[in-house]
Amino acid sequence: MSANNQLIDTHQHLWIISEREYSWLKPEFGVIYGDFGPNLIETELAPAGVTGTVMVQSADTYADTFYMLDVAAKYKFVKGVVGWVPLNRPAEASAALEVLVKNPIFKGVRNLIHNYPDPKWILQPEVLEGIGLLDSYNLVMDFVSVNSEHLSCLPVIAEKYPNLKIVIDHLSKPDIKNNVWEPWAKEMAQLAKYPNIYVKISGLNTVSAPNWSFKDWLPYIDHIVSVFGSNRTMLGGDWPVILLADDYQTVWKAQKDAISHFSPEQQEDVKYRTATKFYSL
């Protein structure tokens, strides 16, 4: 396979709710309330052009993390795993990381901070100490944010740990459906000034109007690439959450269309080079 045929899906979930707890996942979520194992996504990858995926935690539990590592051992398409450790309990997190980093497929950590009551949870002293462990283990941090309060925490972390690579998931979920631009655009431009902050183009279909087209995303994607550069921008599928508003093939075609006006060099960055560098794939 020539290098430029690569396409890394940097944001893929799995959950088997009959085996493990995903407390946020409720029956009213409809189509995604069920078992989504690797067999369901494996057949979708090649038709979408995806050559490898990074699995990202969808529960703040060890059970979810070890399940992903188990899948990664059996399925070649998984190139990396972003798991969970309790960042607010640094001693326990340290013990957990000592075990997890023995597996080279384990690349980083995420906590579901957008579901926590305190939007500034991540700035507590013990959490910042926990984040320091990621830095010392050369792991990355996925940062899931859905509002300005979450984003306002990032400069503190980026300045305190300038060598820690952080990626903002889903462009921080801009309100594309209602064409909302500010304060999102200004906040992203500010965050782009920190060289250790990256961004994922992912999950945009679920924040778009029901009859969305990739053209709805262009102003947002163009802004991101102009302020972060293609070398800090990557693509993610957000399966199976994307099934709330379409299917894997449709979303990937749209994502490729949405970056097709960039130079070949920039497209290669966004399709696989940034992801490969960021996650050490």
LOZA-956231 format. One record per residue: x, y, z of N, C-alpha, C in turn. Coordinates in pm, whole numbers, plus 32768, in hexadecimal, padded with zeros to 4 digits. Example, Ala and Ser with C-alpha at 12.3 -4.5 7.8 and 13.67 -1.06 7.14 Angstrom:
! residues 2
85277DC7830C84CE7E3E830C85287EB6830C85057F1F82C485577F9682CA850A80038313
This chain:
! residues 281
80557F8880008000800080008058807C8000804280D37F9E8093814D7F9D806181A8800C80BE81F4804380A1824380BA8027829D80A7801A82DA80317FB0833D80247F24830080117F1A827B80187E94823E801C7E64822B80AB7EB38257810A7E8C824381947E1E82A381BE7DC8827282167D5F82C682507D45829082DC7D6682E0833F7D5782B483CA7CD982F084067C83829984397C0E82C484847C3A82CF85167C4C834C85457C88836085CA7C21835F863A7BA3833D86197B3E834486837AD382DB866D7AEB826686A57A8D81F986947A7081BA871C79F081A7873979C8816987B8799680DB87A279948090880E7951800D8811790C8005889878997FC5889B785F7FA5891E78047F2B891478127ED4897577BA7E5F8980776D7E748A0376F67EB089F776AE7ED78A7276777E5E8ABD76777DEB8A7A764C7D718AC076BC7D3C8B1B77357D708B0977A87D418B5977E17DAA8BB877D77E298B9278187E948BDE77BC7F0B8BEF77D77F5D8C52777F7FCF8C6D77AF804D8C24774F808D8BDF7767810F8BA076F7816A8BD4771381AB8C4476A781E98C92765E82588C4676A282988BE7766283078B9C760482D48B2E761582568B0A75CD821D8A98754481EB8AC574DB822D8A977452820E8AC373FE81DE8A4D739381928A68733D816089FD730A81CD899F72F8824889D572C582B3897E732882DE891173A382AE891A740382C888AE73E6827788307386821C883B735781D687C373C0817E878373E3819F87067435814686B374BC812186F274F48178874675788159877E75708111880574F580FA883574E480B188B274E1801C889175557FE0889075607F53886C75F17F278874760D7EB2883F76977E7E884076DD7EA387BD774E7EE787CA779C7F0D8755782A7ED8876678407E63872D78C27E22873779147E3586B979907E0586B979ED7E1C864A79BF7DDD85C679727D7185CF79437D2F855478E97D8B8501789F7DE5854478437E3E84FD788D7EAC84B178FC7EDB84E979457F4984A979AB7F13844479DE7E9D845B7A4B7E6984057A247E6A837179A97E448352797E7E3C82C679657EC6828979597F2C82DD793E7FB482AD79BD7FFE82837A307FD082B67AAB801F82A77ADA802982167AF17FB981D57B287FBB814C7ACF800980EB7A4A7FF580EB79F68044808F7A0380DB80A77A21810381237A32819281427AC081C181257B1A816381057BA6818780EC7BFA818E816A7BC0816981DC7C088173825C7C6880FD826B7CE7811D828B7D4F80B582937D74809183227D4480DE83837D6180C0840F7D10811B84687CFB80F084E57CAC814385407CF1815385C77CCA81BD860B7CEF81D086977C6E81C386E87C6C816587447BF6815387987C0081AE88127B9081EF882F7B8D8252889C7B26822689037B4A823989837AF4820D89F17A6A824B89E87A0681FC8A15797E82338A1C7940821A8AA5799381F18B05796981E98B9179E382038BE979CC82458C597A39825F8CB87A4C81E48D107A7281768CCF7A8280F78D187AFB80AC8CE27B38805C8D397BA280038D0B7B697F988CAE7AEC7F6F8CC87AAF7F058C777AAC7F2C8BE47A887FA88BC87A827FD88B3D7B0F7FDC8B007B6F800C8B4D7BF980158B1C7C327F8B8AFB7C207F2C8B567C567EA68B3D7C0C7E5E8ACD7B8C7E7D8ABD7B427E458A4B7B807E7489C77B9E7EF589BE7BDC7F2A89437C647EEA89297CB37ED789927D367E9889827D287E0789547CC07DC589847CA37D3C895A7C817D3988C57C2C7D97889B7C077DA0880C7C837DBC87B87CD67E1A87E77D4E7E41879B7DAC7DCA87867DAD7D6E87E57E047CF887DA7DD27C99876D7D527CA2874D7D157C4386EF7CFB7C7E86657CF07D00865C7CCB7D4085DD7D3A7D9D85AE7D707D7F85397DE47DC985067DC57E5B84E57D457E7984C97D257F0384A17D387F6785137D3B7F3885907D4D7F9386017DE17FB586107E01803486027E8D806186077EB180A0868E7E4A80C986D97E658109875A7DE7810887AF7DFB811488337D8D811888937DA1818F88F07D3781DF88FF7D34824B89627CD6821C89D17D0F81FD8A447CC181C58AB27CA3822A8B1F7C8681F48B947C6382488C077CB5821F8C807CE082838CCB7D0F826F8D557CD582E28DA77CC682D08E2A7C8B833A8E7D7CF183AA8E967CEE840F8E417D50847C8E4C7D4684C58ED27CCF84C08F117CBD85058F927CF184B290087D2184388FEB7D6083E590527DEB83C090207E49841E90287ECA840B8FE47F18838F900E7F0E8368908D7F5982F090B87F22827490737E9D826A906E7E5F81F9902A7E7982008F937E6F82788F5C7E89828A8ECD7F16825E8EA97F75827E8F00800082588EE9800F81C18EE67FCE817D8F457FD480EA8F4A7F9580AE8ECC7F2680E98EA17EE280B68E297F3780CB8DAD7F7181428DA17FC181618D29803C81088D21807480E68D9580E9808F8D9580C880098D51804E7FDA8D6480217F5E8D2480007F788C907FB47FE18C787F7F7FFA8BF07FED80198B8A805380638BB380B9808B8B52811180168B2581067FA48B6A81507F2E8B3B81197EFE8AB5809E7F268A9780617F028A1680797F7589B480C97F5E894A80ED7FCC88EF8076800788A380047FC288A27F8F7FF6885C7F48806288AF7F6B806989317F2D80CE898A7F72815489747F2781B689447F64823489177F4282AE896B7ED382A989B37EAB832289FA7E32830C8A517E01837B8A897D9883768AEE7D2F83E18AD07CB283BD8AEE7C4684208AEA7BEB84068B617BB484728B997B4984698BFC7AD084AF8BC17A59847D8BE079DE84B68BA579B785378BED7A10859A8BE779FE86138C38798286638C0F795286518B9378DC869E8B69785D866D8BB0786585F78BF177F285C48C3D77FB85E48CD1786986248CFD787A863E8D8C782F86BF8DB377F986C48E2D77AF873C8E58780687BA8E57788687AB8E7B78E088208E82792C882E8DFE790E88968DAE795188A68D2D79E788BF8D3B7A1388E98DB27AA389038DC87AE488928E197AA4881F8E177AD787AB8E637B6A87928E487B9087A38DCB7C17877D8D9F7C8487D88DDA7C5C88498E157CC088A68E4D7CD988908EE27C96882E8F1E7CB388108FAB7D4687E58FB97D86880C90287E1687EE90387E37875A90267DE38700905E7E03867190537DF286408FC37D93867B8F797D8186558EED7DFA86838E9A7E2686FC8EB57E9D872F8E6E7F1786D88E8C7F1E86A68F087F8B864A8F2B7F7E85C98ED87F0385988ECB7EEA85218E7A7F1185368DE97EF285AD8DB47F1585CD8D297FAD85CE8D177FF385F88D7F808585F78D7B80BE856B8D65807585068D9480A1847B8D7F80A184598CEA803A84898CA28033846F8C1280B084A78BCF80D385208BF6814985618BC081C5850C8BDA81D284DB8C55824C848F8C77825184078C3281DD83CF8C0E81DA834F8BC781D783608B2F81E083DD8B0281DE83F98A72815A83CC8A3180EC83DB8A7C806783BD8A488024843F8A1C7FB9843389CF7F7084AA89A37EEC84B389EF7EAA852789E17E2885398A217DC0856289BA7D53851589B47CDD854089687C89859689C57C59860689907C0F866789E07B85867889A27B1E864D89EB7A96865689B57A5186CE89F57A2A872C89A079EF87A889D3797487CA89807912880789C17899882D8978787288BF899078C7890989D978A7899789F0792489E78A1179108A6A8A1C797E8AC88A3679C28AAD8ABC79748A848B1E79B08A6B8BA27A1689FA8B9C79F489918B527A5689258B417AD389598AFB7ABE899F8A8C7B3189CF8A3D7B8A8A2E8A8D7B4D8A798AE97B9C8ADB8B357C028A998B917BF28A168BA97C5189CD8BFE7CD289AA8BB37CC989A58B2F7D3989708AE17DBB89C28AEB7DB58A478AE87E348A918AF27E838A708B717E3B8A5B8BDF7E7F8A3B8C5E7ECF89B98C4E7E8E89548C127ECF88D28C027F4188DB8B9D7F2689208B2D7F8C892B8AC3800889758AF27FF489D78B4980688A248B7C80B289D68BE8806789908C3B80A589448CA980F588CD8C7380C288908C088104881B8BCD811B88308B38817D88838B14819188A58A8681B988308A2E81E887C28A6A820D874C8A1A819C86E78A0C812F86FE8A5580BD86A38A4E806986C689D480578665897A8004867C89047F71866489287F1E86C789067E8F86C589277E4186D388A57DD5868588957D818697881E7CF286B6884B7CB8871D880D7C2E874388277BD486ED87CE7B818699880D7B28864187C17AB6869087807A90866687097A16869886C47A13872F86B17A89876E869D7A90880186907A49884887037A388804877479EE883887E7795A885187C679248803876978948803874B7859888E8730788988D286C9784B895386A877B9893F867E776589A2869576D68998867376C389B885DF76E48954858C76DC896584FA764B897184CE75F6892885127567892784F0752E89B484EB75568A08854A75228A92855075868AFA851D75EC8AC984D476538B23849B76958B7D850276A68B49857B76E58B9B85E3777C8B9D85CC77B78C1385D078458C2585B078968C4F862B78678CB4866F78AD8CE386E8785F8CB8876478A48CA387D579348CBB87EC798F8C4887BC79538BE1878079A08B6A875B7A1D8B8C87087A098BDD869E7A788BF786407AEC8C3E86867ACA8C9D86DA7B328CE987217B7A8C9087857B2E8C3D87CB7B698BE3882F7BCA8B8087ED7BA18B4A877B7BFA8AEB87367C798B3187047C6A8BAA86D47CE08BF586A47D418C0E87197D0A8C2C878E7D5F8C4188057DA98BC1882A7D5F8B5188297D9B8AD188517E048AA287ED7DF38AC987707E538AA187077EDE8ADC87207EE58B4387767F678B8187937FC18B2487E57F848ABE88227FD48A5D88707FFC89EA8814807E89DA87FB80AA89758799808B88E687C2806D88CD884280518844886E7FBB882288697F68887F88367ED8886388297EB7884387977E7487D487847E4987A487007DB1879F86FD7D7A877B86897CE8877A867E7CBA870986237C4286D386437C06866685F37B8A869985AC7B89868585297B0E869884DB7AC2861584E87A5B8615853C7A1185998556798985BC859279298564857E78A6857685BC785985F0858E787B8627851A783786A284EF77A9868984BF77908611848D770885F6845B769F85FD84C976C785DB8544766485DC85B2764E866785ED769C86CB85C17680875685EC764E87AA8576762C8766850875FC87AB8490756587978483752887E3842B749987D38410747F874983D57404871383E373E7868B83B474098674832173F686D882CB741386C6823B749D86FF821974FE86E8827075838725826475CA86FC81E37628875381BD7685873381507710875C818077768723814378008746816D781987DC815D77CD881C810577E188AD80F077C288FD816E776988C681C17748890A824077C3890F829B781D88B08288789188A682E1790788FB82B4790689248235797E896281FA79B189DC8247795A8A3C826F79918AB082B779DA8A86833779A58A22837B79DF89F483FA7A6489AD83E37A64895583807ADF890A83607B4B896883297B2389C382D27B858A21829A7BC48A7783077B708AA183667BA38AF383D57C098AA384277BE68A2784457C3E89D184967CC589BD84507CC0899D83D07D3D898383877D8E8A0483797D488A76836E7D938AF483607DD88B1A83E37D9B8AFD84567DDB8B2584D57E368AB885107E108A3985047E6489CE853A7ECA899A84D57EAA89A884567EFE896A83EF7ED588D983DC7EEC88A683647EC8881B83487F1A87BA839C7F9187E683C87FE9878D84157FBE877D84A77F4F87C184CD7F1687AA85537E80878985487E57875C84D37DCA873B84BC7DBF86AB848B7D5D866184C07D4985D584997CB485B7848B7C95854184567C0B851A843C7BE084A784967B6284AA84C17B2D843A850F7A9E841C84E67A78839D84F079F2837584C47986837F852E79AC837585AE794D8378861D78E0830D86117903829A85DA78A5822985D778A381E88661783081B7869477AD81B88654775682338670778A829886B67737830E86D57701834D86557752834E85EA7726838C856C76A8834D8533768882D2855E7611828F8529759082D88550759A833385B07527838785D574FE83E08561755A83FA8503753C845A84987573842F8410758A83B283FB75B28379837A760982FE838F765082D28328769E825883367732827483187784821083347816821E832B7844824982A0781082078239783B822681AF781982B6818A779F82DF81AA77718366818677C783D181CC77E183B9824C782F841B829978BF8423826578FB83AE8247798683B38215799183F1818B792E83D98137792F841A80B4792784B180C778D184DD812278C1856C813D794285A981767983855E81CF79FE8593820C7A6C85A081A27A73853F81487AD8854980DC7AB685BB807C7A3585CB805D7A0B863B80087A2C86C2804A7A1C86C780CE7A2F874481177AC18771811D7B1E871481027BAC873C81027BE9873680757B94871880127BCA87007F8B7C02877D7F487BDD87F57F7A7C1088717F3E7C9988997F757CC988517FDA7D4F886D800E7DB788307FB17E34885C7FC07E9F88267F6D7EB287917F8E7EEC87447F2F7F0686B57F4B7F5586A07FCC7FB586F87FE2800886F2805B7FB3870280D97F5D876780D87F058780814B7EA4870B81607E6F86D680F27E11866680FE7E5585EC813D7ED285D481177F19856381537F31857781E87F4D85F3820E7F588612829E7ED885EA82E67E68861E82B57DE8860D82F97DBA857B82F57DDA853682877DAC84AB82787DFB844982CE7E7D845D82DB7EC983FA83297F48842D836B7F8984938332800D84B88368800484F183F57FA4854B840A7F958587848F7F74851C84F67F1784C484D27EED8459852F7F6283FD85527FB083DA84EB8021837F84FF808783BC855E809F843E854C80FF848485A180C68496862F804A84C48636800D84E386B88004846887117FD083FC86DA7FBB83828729803183208723809D834686E1811182EC86D180E48263869D80A08263862C806A81E685F580D7819885AA
